[in-house]
Amino acid sequence: MASIRFADPREGRVQVNILGALLPGICLLCRRRSRRELDLCWECEAALEHNDWACPVCAEPGPPGSTGQEICGACIVAPPPWRMMLAPFTYAAPLTRVVEGLKSGNGLRQARALGMLLAASAETRYRNDVLPDALIPMPLTRRRLRKRGFNQAELLAGVVGRALNRPLAKGRLIRIRDAPPQRTLPRSARLGNVRGAFAVRVRSPLRLTPYPPLPPRVALVDDVTTTGATVRAATDALRAAGAAEVHVWVAAKTPTSRTALSA
């Protein structure tokens, strides 16, 4: 399809789909026309706190002077079960408003904006590597899913998967145990709170036919992570079910020194 270029104050220009030119997006933050397909204008995107100098394994923001390629001491001493974590932003204002919108209402516009930003970050990160075989959204508890009506991680993973041409393994990872929300617990209690809370379905719940084996390399997708307790428990379940390598993709990482709103 034909494309049109608009001015980009950071890079000079950007390609957008012609539909986005005819029906420009409305910025989620300032409510003005974004002048691009994305529902986030260049000025508001520039105001987001980028997580550029993070540990490549756990995405914890590095100290001043770090290069962004340095594995932090915590991951050296006790490597997590996943291979790497991609978190292009830190969980701070004004991104918090976009994430809050993702979890309320229907979340579609927020999922599209965050998903496109996450997909762009993945393209850069995997420029010299192979993308995971499939994306797996972080599941919600049944109670929370009934209350919210949708899974924001599934919306986010759908956008990322379409952008990167990666399949979505929907419904394979499930939450088998309700637990208190992570944000209500101190950091020391979070890992125990979600240990054993996840499982991988081996059969379809409707047709009772076996699912194919999990792909060897999968990306676990969520909106925000803090201590990593939830993604650790989910990763353990995926690896126990046969995934050889788990990558974690989140829109934002809350530095562990900050007040956490998610796990």
VOBA-1610 file (N, C-alpha, C; in pm, whole numbers, padded with zeros to 5 digits, always signed):
BEGIN
Met+00084-00118+00000Met+00000+00000+00000Met+00088+00124+00000Ala+00040+00230-00064Ala+00117+00353-00070Ala+00138+00410+00069Ser+00243+00484+00084Ser+00272+00545+00212Ser+00303+00692+00194Ile+00289+00767+00300Ile+00315+00911+00300Ile+00411+00941+00413Arg+00500+01034+00394Arg+00596+01070+00497Arg+00556+01202+00562Phe+00558+01203+00695Phe+00533+01324+00770Phe+00660+01365+00841Ala+00669+01490+00879Ala+00785+01538+00953Ala+00791+01471+01089Asp+00910+01429+01127Asp+00937+01372+01259Asp+01038+01462+01327Pro+01002+01531+01436Pro+01094+01625+01498Pro+01221+01560+01549Arg+01224+01427+01565Arg+01345+01362+01616Arg+01433+01309+01505Glu+01372+01252+01401Glu+01450+01184+01299Glu+01432+01244+01160Gly+01347+01343+01149Gly+01330+01409+01021Gly+01207+01363+00946Arg+01176+01234+00948Arg+01059+01186+00876Arg+01026+01045+00922Val+00903+01002+00893Val+00859+00867+00929Val+00757+00821+00827Gln+00758+00694+00796Gln+00660+00639+00705Gln+00534+00604+00781Val+00419+00638+00723Val+00292+00599+00781Val+00204+00544+00670Asn+00109+00461+00707Asn+00013+00407+00613Asn-00079+00519+00566Ile-00127+00511+00442Ile-00211+00617+00388Ile-00340+00632+00467Leu-00391+00520+00525Leu-00510+00530+00607Leu-00485+00617+00730Gly-00363+00604+00786Gly-00330+00687+00900Gly-00319+00834+00863Ala-00284+00862+00737Ala-00277+01001+00692Ala-00416+01060+00675Leu-00508+00978+00625Leu-00644+01026+00604Leu-00723+01034+00734Leu-00696+00941+00825Leu-00765+00937+00954Leu-00661+00942+01065Pro-00602+01058+01090Pro-00493+01067+01187Pro-00538+01029+01327Gly-00445+00971+01402Gly-00476+00931+01538Gly-00493+01050+01631Ile-00553+01022+01747Ile-00569+01123+01852Ile-00481+01079+01968Cys-00392+01167+02012Cys-00297+01132+02117Cys-00369+01096+02246Leu-00330+00985+02304Leu-00390+00938+02428Leu-00360+01030+02546Leu-00254+01109+02537Leu-00212+01191+02650Leu-00256+01337+02638Cys-00230+01399+02524Cys-00264+01541+02511Cys-00395+01564+02436Arg-00452+01460+02377Arg-00581+01462+02307Arg-00578+01542+02177Arg-00461+01579+02131Arg-00451+01647+02003Arg-00429+01543+01893Arg-00441+01586+01768Arg-00412+01495+01658Arg-00265+01455+01664Ser-00241+01327+01652Ser-00104+01278+01663Ser-00026+01295+01533Arg-00096+01316+01420Arg-00034+01332+01288Arg+00047+01208+01250Arg+00001+01094+01294Arg+00062+00965+01260Arg-00041+00857+01287Glu-00013+00734+01247Glu-00105+00624+01274Glu-00120+00598+01423Leu-00012+00615+01495Leu-00009+00586+01638Leu-00090+00690+01715Asp-00169+00644+01813Asp-00247+00736+01897Asp-00159+00795+02007Leu-00045+00849+01965Leu+00049+00911+02057Leu+00134+01007+01973Cys+00129+01136+02006Cys+00204+01231+01925Cys+00353+01223+01957Trp+00435+01281+01868Trp+00579+01273+01886Trp+00622+01340+02017Glu+00559+01452+02052Glu+00598+01522+02174Glu+00571+01438+02298Cys+00455+01374+02303Cys+00421+01292+02420Cys+00503+01164+02422Glu+00532+01107+02307Glu+00620+00989+02306Glu+00759+01026+02358Ala+00807+01145+02321Ala+00938+01189+02368Ala+00941+01210+02518Ala+00823+01234+02579Ala+00816+01256+02723Ala+00819+01126+02803Leu+00803+01011+02735Leu+00808+00883+02804Leu+00951+00856+02850Glu+00963+00793+02965Glu+01095+00765+03023Glu+01150+00635+02964His+01247+00647+02875His+01304+00530+02810His+01396+00453+02904Asn+01396+00323+02887Asn+01478+00234+02970Asn+01597+00185+02889Asp+01678+00279+02843Asp+01783+00248+02747Asp+01904+00178+02808Trp+01937+00208+02931Trp+02063+00158+02989Trp+02034+00050+03094Ala+01953-00046+03054Ala+01908-00149+03147Ala+01989-00277+03134Cys+01983-00358+03238Cys+02040-00493+03231Cys+01968-00570+03122Pro+02039-00633+03029Pro+01972-00704+02919Pro+01898-00830+02963Val+01923-00876+03085Val+01858-00998+03133Val+01730-00967+03210Cys+01735-00872+03303Cys+01618-00844+03387Cys+01555-00709+03361Ala+01618-00626+03277Ala+01568-00493+03238Ala+01566-00393+03353Glu+01632-00424+03464Glu+01644-00326+03572Glu+01731-00210+03523Pro+01683-00085+03536Pro+01763+00028+03492Pro+01901+00028+03556Gly+02003+00052+03475Gly+02140+00051+03524Gly+02177+00180+03593Pro+02286+00179+03669Pro+02333+00299+03736Pro+02390+00398+03636Pro+02410+00523+03676Pro+02471+00621+03585Pro+02606+00571+03533Gly+02626+00589+03404Gly+02751+00545+03344Gly+02747+00407+03284Ser+02636+00333+03302Ser+02626+00200+03246Ser+02603+00209+03095Thr+02637+00102+03023Thr+02629+00103+02877Thr+02501+00042+02823Gly+02426-00025+02906Gly+02307-00093+02859Gly+02334-00236+02816Gln+02458-00278+02813Gln+02494-00415+02778Gln+02548-00491+02898Glu+02551-00428+03012Glu+02611-00488+03131Glu+02507-00567+03209Ile+02535-00694+03232Ile+02446-00776+03314Ile+02464-00736+03460Cys+02353-00712+03529Cys+02360-00663+03667Cys+02410-00774+03760Gly+02455-00733+03876Gly+02508-00827+03973Gly+02408-00931+04017Ala+02280-00890+04032Ala+02177-00984+04076Ala+02159-01098+03975Cys+02165-01067+03845Cys+02147-01170+03743Cys+02271-01258+03729Ile+02388-01204+03764Ile+02510-01285+03762Ile+02508-01386+03877Val+02467-01339+03994Val+02464-01425+04113Val+02354-01529+04103Ala+02235-01486+04061Ala+02119-01577+04052Ala+02047-01553+03920Pro+02093-01614+03811Pro+02030-01592+03680Pro+01883-01631+03682Pro+01796-01548+03626Pro+01654-01584+03619Pro+01631-01695+03517Pro+01515-01757+03517Pro+01490-01870+03425Pro+01467-01827+03281Trp+01440-01700+03255Trp+01424-01655+03118Trp+01559-01613+03060Arg+01565-01605+02925Arg+01692-01570+02860Arg+01719-01420+02865Met+01617-01340+02833Met+01634-01196+02830Met+01500-01128+02854Met+01506-01000+02892Met+01384-00923+02912Met+01394-00794+02831Leu+01289-00768+02757Leu+01278-00646+02679Leu+01175-00556+02746Ala+01218-00436+02787Ala+01128-00339+02851Ala+01171-00200+02804Pro+01113-00149+02697Pro+01162-00024+02639Pro+01142+00100+02726Phe+01050+00095+02823Phe+01024+00213+02905Phe+01027+00177+03053Thr+01050+00276+03137Thr+01032+00258+03280Thr+00891+00303+03316Tyr+00837+00242+03419Tyr+00698+00270+03458Tyr+00694+00399+03539Ala+00674+00508+03469Ala+00672+00641+03530Ala+00579+00728+03447Ala+00532+00837+03506Ala+00447+00930+03433Ala+00526+00987+03314Pro+00459+01008+03199Pro+00315+00993+03174Pro+00274+00854+03122Leu+00370+00760+03113Leu+00334+00626+03065Leu+00232+00559+03157Thr+00236+00592+03285Thr+00141+00532+03379Thr-00003+00556+03335Arg-00030+00671+03275Arg-00166+00702+03231Arg-00208+00612+03116Val-00114+00579+03028Val-00146+00491+02916Val-00173+00349+02967Val-00091+00302+03061Val-00109+00168+03115Val-00240+00159+03194Glu-00271+00263+03271Glu-00398+00263+03343Glu-00516+00259+03247Gly-00504+00330+03134Gly-00609+00325+03033Gly-00620+00189+02967Leu-00506+00121+02954Leu-00506-00013+02897Leu-00588-00110+02982Lys-00586-00090+03112Lys-00654-00182+03203Lys-00797-00142+03232Ser-00840-00026+03183Ser-00978+00018+03204Ser-01042+00043+03068Gly-01174+00059+03066Gly-01241+00075+02938Gly-01224-00051+02856Asn-01197-00036+02726Asn-01170-00155+02645Asn-01022-00171+02613Gly-00942-00068+02637Gly-00797-00079+02625Gly-00743-00091+02484Leu-00828-00079+02382Leu-00783-00107+02246Leu-00684-00004+02195Arg-00712+00124+02216Arg-00622+00228+02166Arg-00488+00224+02240Gln-00495+00201+02370Gln-00371+00193+02449Gln-00289+00070+02408Ala-00357-00042+02385Ala-00286-00163+02343Ala-00219-00142+02209Arg-00286-00070+02120Arg-00227-00045+01989Arg-00103+00043+02000Ala-00111+00148+02081Ala+00004+00237+02097Ala+00121+00165+02163Leu+00096+00101+02278Leu+00203+00032+02348Leu+00256-00086+02268Gly+00166-00156+02198Gly+00209-00270+02119Gly+00300-00231+02004Met+00269-00121+01937Met+00354-00076+01827Met+00489-00030+01879Leu+00492+00037+01993Leu+00619+00079+02051Leu+00702-00041+02095Leu+00636-00141+02153Leu+00706-00261+02196Leu+00758-00339+02075Ala+00679-00346+01969Ala+00722-00416+01848Ala+00843-00347+01785Ala+00841-00214+01782Ala+00955-00140+01727Ala+01081-00166+01808Ser+01066-00172+01940Ser+01180-00200+02026Ser+01232-00341+02003Ala+01141-00438+01982Ala+01183-00575+01956Ala+01258-00585+01823Glu+01212-00513+01723Glu+01283-00515+01594Glu+01426-00467+01609Thr+01445-00364+01692Thr+01580-00313+01715Thr+01663-00411+01795Arg+01605-00466+01900Arg+01678-00558+01989Arg+01719-00686+01917Tyr+01635-00734+01826Tyr+01661-00860+01758Tyr+01715-00839+01616Arg+01774-00725+01594Arg+01825-00694+01460Arg+01925-00800+01413Asn+02005-00850+01504Asn+02105-00951+01470Asn+02073-01086+01533Asp+01948-01108+01566Asp+01906-01232+01630Asp+01773-01275+01569Val+01730-01395+01601Val+01605-01448+01549Val+01494-01422+01651Leu+01382-01373+01604Leu+01268-01349+01692Leu+01216-01481+01749Pro+01155-01479+01868Pro+01092-01599+01922Pro+00987-01656+01826Asp+00959-01784+01840Asp+00868-01853+01749Asp+00723-01812+01769Ala+00684-01778+01891Ala+00545-01744+01920Ala+00539-01653+02043Leu+00428-01580+02054Leu+00406-01492+02168Leu+00299-01553+02259Ile+00322-01544+02389Ile+00229-01598+02488Ile+00191-01487+02585Pro+00063-01445+02587Pro+00023-01339+02679Pro+00016-01389+02823Met+00052-01302+02915Met+00038-01334+03057Met-00111-01347+03091Pro-00154-01459+03147Pro-00297-01476+03175Pro-00340-01405+03303Leu-00470-01376+03310Leu-00530-01322+03431Leu-00598-01435+03508Thr-00627-01411+03634Thr-00711-01505+03708Thr-00853-01498+03651Arg-00929-01604+03669Arg-01066-01604+03618Arg-01147-01491+03680Arg-01127-01468+03807Arg-01204-01363+03875Arg-01172-01225+03817Arg-01044-01198+03794Arg-01007-01069+03740Arg-01051-01055+03594Leu-01045-01166+03519Leu-01089-01162+03380Leu-01239-01134+03372Arg-01318-01197+03459Arg-01462-01170+03460Arg-01490-01025+03496Lys-01417-00972+03590Lys-01441-00834+03635Lys-01401-00734+03528Arg-01287-00756+03463Arg-01237-00660+03363Arg-01301-00682+03227Gly-01329-00808+03194Gly-01390-00838+03066Gly-01293-00866+02954Phe-01165-00844+02976Phe-01063-00870+02875Phe-00929-00881+02946Asn-00833-00938+02875Asn-00697-00951+02925Asn-00609-00850+02851Gln-00559-00750+02923Gln-00481-00646+02856Gln-00352-00700+02795Ala-00293-00803+02854Ala-00172-00862+02798Ala-00202-00930+02665Glu-00322-00987+02653Glu-00360-01052+02528Glu-00381-00949+02417Leu-00442-00835+02452Leu-00457-00728+02354Leu-00320-00680+02308Leu-00230-00660+02403Leu-00096-00611+02372Leu-00021-00712+02285Ala-00026-00839+02322Ala+00043-00943+02245Ala-00012-00955+02103Gly-00142-00934+02088Gly-00201-00940+01955Gly-00146-00833+01862Val-00131-00711+01915Val-00077-00602+01835Val+00069-00631+01798Val+00147-00675+01895Val+00288-00703+01871Val+00304-00817+01770Gly+00224-00921+01787Gly+00232-01035+01697Gly+00201-00999+01553Arg+00099-00916+01533Arg+00065-00874+01397Arg+00176-00788+01338Ala+00233-00700+01419Ala+00339-00611+01370Ala+00464-00688+01331Leu+00494-00794+01404Leu+00618-00870+01382Leu+00595-01000+01305Asn+00468-01026+01270Asn+00433-01149+01199Asn+00472-01272+01281Arg+00437-01269+01409Arg+00460-01381+01500Arg+00325-01435+01547Pro+00306-01567+01552Pro+00179-01623+01597Pro+00158-01602+01747Leu+00031-01599+01785Leu-00007-01582+01924Leu-00058-01715+01978Ala+00010-01768+02079Ala-00031-01894+02142Ala-00133-01861+02251Lys-00252-01829+02209Lys-00357-01783+02299Lys-00416-01900+02377Gly-00430-01880+02506Gly-00496-01980+02590Gly-00409-02095+02635Arg-00282-02098+02596Arg-00196-02210+02636Arg-00151-02195+02781Leu-00108-02075+02818Leu-00067-02050+02957Leu-00188-02004+03034Ile-00217-02070+03146Ile-00334-02035+03227Ile-00292-02015+03372Arg-00375-01943+03442Arg-00352-01922+03585Arg-00445-02017+03660Ile-00388-02105+03739Ile-00466-02211+03802Ile-00496-02182+03948Arg-00442-02074+04000Arg-00464-02044+04142Arg-00478-01894+04160Asp-00588-01854+04226Asp-00605-01714+04261Asp-00510-01680+04374Ala-00461-01559+04374Ala-00371-01512+04478Ala-00395-01364+04498Pro-00362-01311+04614Pro-00377-01167+04634Pro-00298-01089+04528Pro-00348-00973+04486Pro-00273-00893+04388Pro-00132-00865+04437Gln-00035-00873+04346Gln+00105-00854+04383Gln+00130-00717+04446Arg+00057-00615+04400Arg+00083-00480+04449Arg+00044-00463+04595Thr-00032-00560+04650Thr-00069-00550+04792Thr+00036-00611+04883Leu+00139-00671+04826Leu+00237-00746+04903Leu+00375-00681+04899Pro+00453-00697+05005Pro+00593-00652+04999Pro+00672-00737+04902Arg+00784-00686+04856Arg+00864-00756+04756Arg+00903-00896+04802Ser+00934-00912+04931Ser+00980-01041+04982Ser+00873-01149+04973Ala+00745-01108+04968Ala+00635-01206+04967Ala+00583-01236+04828Arg+00630-01164+04727Arg+00570-01177+04595Arg+00600-01310+04527Leu+00722-01359+04539Leu+00756-01483+04471Leu+00675-01599+04526Gly+00662-01607+04658Gly+00582-01713+04718Gly+00434-01702+04684Asn+00388-01579+04663Asn+00248-01556+04632Asn+00206-01617+04499Val+00298-01619+04401Val+00262-01668+04267Val+00328-01801+04233Arg+00407-01858+04325Arg+00470-01986+04295Arg+00364-02093+04274Gly+00373-02165+04164Gly+00275-02269+04133Gly+00141-02218+04084Ala+00133-02088+04050Ala+00005-02030+04009Ala-00025-02049+03861Phe+00071-02100+03782Phe+00053-02112+03638Phe+00068-02256+03592Ala+00004-02284+03481Ala+00017-02415+03416Ala+00000-02396+03266Val+00043-02494+03189Val+00029-02489+03044Val-00071-02595+03001Arg-00172-02555+02928Arg-00272-02648+02878Arg-00211-02742+02775Val-00242-02869+02787Val-00198-02966+02687Val-00312-03009+02596Arg-00436-02976+02636Arg-00553-03009+02554Arg-00645-02888+02542Ser-00715-02879+02432Ser-00812-02773+02413Ser-00929-02794+02509Pro-00972-02690+02582Pro-01082-02708+02678Pro-01216-02733+02610Leu-01229-02701+02481Leu-01357-02719+02411Leu-01363-02850+02335Arg-01258-02880+02260Arg-01259-03000+02176Arg-01190-03118+02240Leu-01120-03096+02346Leu-01047-03201+02417Leu-00943-03268+02328Thr-00900-03196+02225Thr-00794-03248+02139Thr-00660-03196+02187Pro-00555-03273+02171Pro-00425-03230+02221Pro-00374-03107+02145Tyr-00313-03018+02218Tyr-00243-02906+02157Tyr-00109-02955+02103Pro-00056-02888+02003Pro+00081-02921+01960Pro+00179-02881+02068Pro+00299-02935+02067Pro+00399-02896+02167Pro+00428-02745+02158Leu+00470-02689+02269Leu+00509-02549+02267Leu+00628-02530+02174Pro+00634-02416+02105Pro+00754-02388+02024Pro+00876-02381+02114Pro+00994-02404+02060Pro+01113-02403+02145Pro+01147-02267+02204Arg+01114-02160+02131Arg+01147-02025+02179Arg+01020-01941+02181Val+00980-01896+02299Val+00857-01819+02312Val+00886-01688+02383Ala+00801-01589+02356Ala+00809-01460+02424Ala+00685-01444+02511Leu+00705-01424+02638Leu+00598-01399+02733Leu+00571-01249+02736Val+00447-01208+02707Val+00414-01067+02689Val+00324-01018+02801Asp+00360-00903+02858Asp+00279-00840+02962Asp+00296-00689+02951Asp+00217-00615+03030Asp+00227-00469+03023Asp+00340-00414+03109Val+00347-00456+03235Val+00446-00402+03329Val+00499-00514+03416Thr+00627-00506+03451Thr+00683-00595+03552Thr+00761-00513+03653Thr+00769-00565+03775Thr+00841-00494+03881Thr+00952-00584+03936Thr+00919-00671+04028Thr+01021-00758+04087Thr+01053-00878+03998Gly+00965-00909+03904Gly+00984-01026+03820Gly+00928-01153+03878Ala+00860-01146+03993Ala+00807-01267+04055Ala+00703-01336+03969Thr+00612-01258+03910Thr+00507-01318+03828Thr+00564-01378+03701Val+00652-01306+03632Val+00710-01361+03509Val+00799-01480+03540Arg+00861-01484+03657Arg+00942-01600+03696Arg+00854-01724+03709Ala+00742-01709+03778Ala+00652-01823+03797Ala+00595-01870+03663Ala+00558-01775+03577Ala+00505-01812+03446Ala+00613-01878+03359Thr+00735-01826+03366Thr+00845-01885+03290Thr+00874-02027+03336Asp+00871-02050+03466Asp+00893-02185+03518Asp+00790-02283+03460Ala+00664-02238+03451Ala+00559-02325+03397Ala+00582-02353+03249Leu+00624-02251+03173Leu+00648-02270+03030Leu+00766-02363+03005Arg+00871-02348+03082Arg+00987-02434+03064Arg+00956-02578+03106Ala+00876-02593+03212Ala+00838-02728+03254Ala+00753-02796+03149Ala+00682-02716+03067Ala+00596-02773+02962Ala+00670-02795+02831Gly+00799-02764+02826Gly+00877-02796+02708Gly+00938-02680+02633Ala+00909-02556+02673Ala+00973-02442+02606Ala+01120-02439+02644Ala+01206-02443+02545Ala+01350-02446+02574Ala+01402-02309+02614Glu+01336-02205+02565Glu+01388-02070+02589Glu+01271-01974+02599Val+01268-01896+02705Val+01162-01798+02726Val+01224-01659+02727His+01166-01570+02646His+01201-01429+02645His+01084-01354+02709Val+01110-01247+02777Val+01004-01168+02842Val+00999-01032+02774Trp+00880-00998+02724Trp+00858-00868+02659Trp+00751-00793+02736Val+00786-00680+02791Val+00691-00595+02861Val+00706-00452+02810Ala+00599-00376+02820Ala+00607-00237+02776Ala+00693-00155+02871Ala+00687-00187+03001Ala+00759-00105+03098Ala+00808-00187+03215Lys+00917-00141+03273Lys+00976-00201+03393Lys+00973-00097+03505Thr+00915-00136+03618Thr+00922-00050+03735Thr+01052-00077+03808Pro+01141+00022+03821Pro+01261-00001+03900Pro+01223-00047+04040Thr+01295-00144+04093Thr+01256-00205+04221Thr+01264-00107+04336Ser+01327+00006+04317Ser+01335+00106+04425Ser+01211+00193+04431Arg+01122+00178+04328Arg+01002+00262+04324Arg+00881+00184+04373Thr+00776+00260+04405Thr+00652+00196+04445Thr+00595+00120+04328Ala+00559-00007+04348Ala+00514-00092+04239Ala+00362-00094+04229Leu+00314-00091+04106Leu+00172-00106+04080Leu+00140-00236+04009Ser+00243-00310+03975Ser+00224-00437+03905Ser+00342-00524+03938Ala+00331-00653+03902Ala+00441-00745+03920Ala+00491-00788+03786
//
